[in-house]
Amino acid sequence: MELIAIVTTAFVALLHLYIMYIEMFLWDKPKGMKIFGLKPEFAKASKVMAANQGLYNGFLAAGLLWGLWLGDAGSQVTVFFLLCVIIAGVYGAITSNQKILFVQGLPGLVALIAVLSAA
């Protein structure tokens, strides 16, 4: 895998680890509420759901890191998880906030293009 594919995929993986951290541990804290524009009542009521969502973002990161760890043999794994990231970004933009498309979906697309170009 070429360096640009590795770097962009690693960026997406780190981004999803960060999202996981915010959703699982900061959701009802001032920083988490500011990032997601939440009111304290909603943050408290949805904390468990957000932690579950964060876990899924962690799995996306784990899959991407696994694909990178496998090197060239992991290209198909990396493509699969990048497609999952893009689909999650599109779905999130449609159902929740359009910003998700640019924060999650676009980096995933850039990484996917880099990985496919390196193959």
Secondary structure, DSSP 8 states (H G I E B T S, - for coil): --HHHHHHHHHHHHHHHHHHHIIIIITTSHHHHHHHT--HHHHHHTHHHHHHHHHHHHHHHHHHHHHHHTGGGGHHHHHHHHHHHHHHHHHHHHHT-THHIIIIIHHHHHHHHHHHHH-
